[in-house]
Amino acid sequence: MIPNKKMSKNQAKQFVEEIDKLPELAFEDLKAQWSKRIVSELDEEYTSLRATIVSLYDKACKLGQYEADLSVGLGLYREFNPDSGFSIVMANDDDIWRYLSCRVFPDITYDRYPKPEKDIQEQGGHLNHKRFYSHTRRIWVKTLWWYIFLSWQGDEATTRETLKDFGTDTISDFIERTGQGYRVELYRKIMQQYSQVDHKSSELFNRIQKQNLVNCKTTEPSLVKDAEAGYVRTLLNQILAAPVDYEIESDSGQETREGEEGRRFFNWFSSK
């Protein structure tokens, strides 16, 4: 399907603030309804979509937050993708995602992010505004769609295999640290090659992201040898095989895991 209903930022703000103003007992009643997967005023057009995504979430969340995020993201991308007519312009339209957050998936959005921001909580509010509507790169369902789109490896099975060992921090790091716009082919190559690193960490991924932003100020990845694939090999080599900057020895003389992994990945690149 192509989602065609929208909710402006002001409309979403009003929706969320009305829930924030609920007395504690009334909010507990709403949570009880949401826990039974009952959502009021659901448009019939979205019934099938909601059933599909909520089922994916409920099954996957038993395996952890990242598995829930990954499964929902893949499910959303299966429903909305460029081949089915869901354009990048539409994917950039926060009003579409706000409608989905507030009217179609409020229960699982709350379930995934039950804690409001500190200032909202201090005012007696109940919902996380950034994850529902207010922050363009933190609206939960939107970030999951873009995570899959930017990591897409040609089919769902290969994409899941590529992303299976990542974590929730990778999603936020990936979506929020983009510089000026998204380079789709570049990011897909980054995820493909990073997936082959044995010892992944948020710190390591952050270093890769930061170095990529620095490099792209003076280098066009598509113009280097082997285009984006060659650029990413050089980028990861730059980070993972840099003993002066990143290899640290402990008092016992044992190298850190990152130093060991850097040399291992350097050898992997050298064999290609």
Order of alpha helices (4+ residues) and beta strands (2+ residues): alpha-alpha-alpha-alpha-alpha-alpha-alpha-alpha-alpha-alpha-alpha-alpha-alpha-alpha-alpha-alpha
